[in-house]
Amino acid sequence: MTERVNHLISNSTNENLDEHQLIADVRKDPKKFGLLYKKYANPVYRYIFTRTVNKQIAEDITSQTFLSALESFSKFRQDGNFGSWLFTIARNKVNDHFRFSKPVAPIHEAELIADGSDALAHSIQSDQAKIVQSLIKELTEDEQELLRLRFIAELSFSNIARLLHKSEDAVKKSTYRLLARLQSQVEVKNE
């Protein structure tokens, strides 16, 4: 078990070192910003798409997010976390979009169903997804946002904590409590 923990810590440290080096490289040569784009484009797009549920709007806001990040890259603190900073920009862009538009879209069934060709399994997954979707619709916007950041954008607890201006421990506890609550509600609905 200790080896596994050391491996996870080592990978996390290497990832942070690689990102810090990449950021230093971009500061020297802004043309290398494309490497940061390649690393973050899919998670940012997925996050934005779950908020907008519109491919074109999600693509536009993703582009705006990266353009803003590139234009204000000199303001990014070297000791900061780029992912958190980028998702803050994305979140603000989506909020700007909805300021004059309809409310935030809920997480949809299509995002919850796993790929599979087995009709029975798909049907069961679809039924479960409908239950989960209905429960997620009942969550507060903050709770939905927490799920989006953790499972759609695939951000770490520490990045979510920075983004939401909360402690990492508070984010973990909120996430685990929320998942436990959803699980118990799903079990009740399945009875």
Residue pairs with C-beta under 8 A, 6 or more apart in sequence:
19 39
19 82
19 83
20 78
22 32
22 35
22 36
22 39
23 36
23 76
23 78
23 82
24 78
25 32
25 35
26 32
26 33
26 35
26 36
26 73
27 73
27 74
27 78
30 70
30 73
33 69
33 70
33 73
36 69
36 82
36 86
37 66
40 82
40 83
40 86
41 62
41 66
43 153
43 154
43 155
44 62
44 65
44 66
44 86
44 87
44 90
44 153
45 58
45 59
45 62
46 152
46 153
46 154
47 87
47 90
47 148
47 149
47 152
47 153
48 58
48 61
48 62
48 65
48 90
48 93
48 94
49 55
49 58
50 105
50 107
50 108
50 111
50 148
50 152
51 58
51 94
51 98
51 104
51 105
51 148
52 58
52 61
52 94
52 97
52 105
53 105
53 108
57 97
61 90
61 93
61 94
61 97
62 90
64 93
65 86
65 89
65 90
65 93
68 89
68 93
69 76
69 85
69 86
69 89
76 82
76 85
80 162
81 158
81 159
81 162
83 155
83 156
83 159
84 155
84 159
84 162
84 163
87 149
87 153
87 155
87 159
87 163
88 163
91 163
94 104
98 104
104 141
104 144
106 133
106 136
106 137
106 144
107 133
107 136
107 144
107 147
107 148
107 152
108 133
109 126
109 129
109 130
109 133
111 152
112 125
112 128
112 129
112 132
112 133
113 122
113 125
113 126
113 129
114 125
116 122
116 125
128 186
131 186
131 189
131 190
132 182
132 186
135 182
135 185
135 186
135 189
136 144
136 147
136 182
139 147
139 178
143 174
143 178
145 164
146 160
146 164
146 171
146 174
146 175
146 178
147 178
149 155
149 159
149 160
149 163
149 164
150 157
150 160
150 175
155 163
157 168
157 171
157 172
157 175
158 168
160 166
160 171
161 167
161 168
161 170
161 171
164 171
166 174
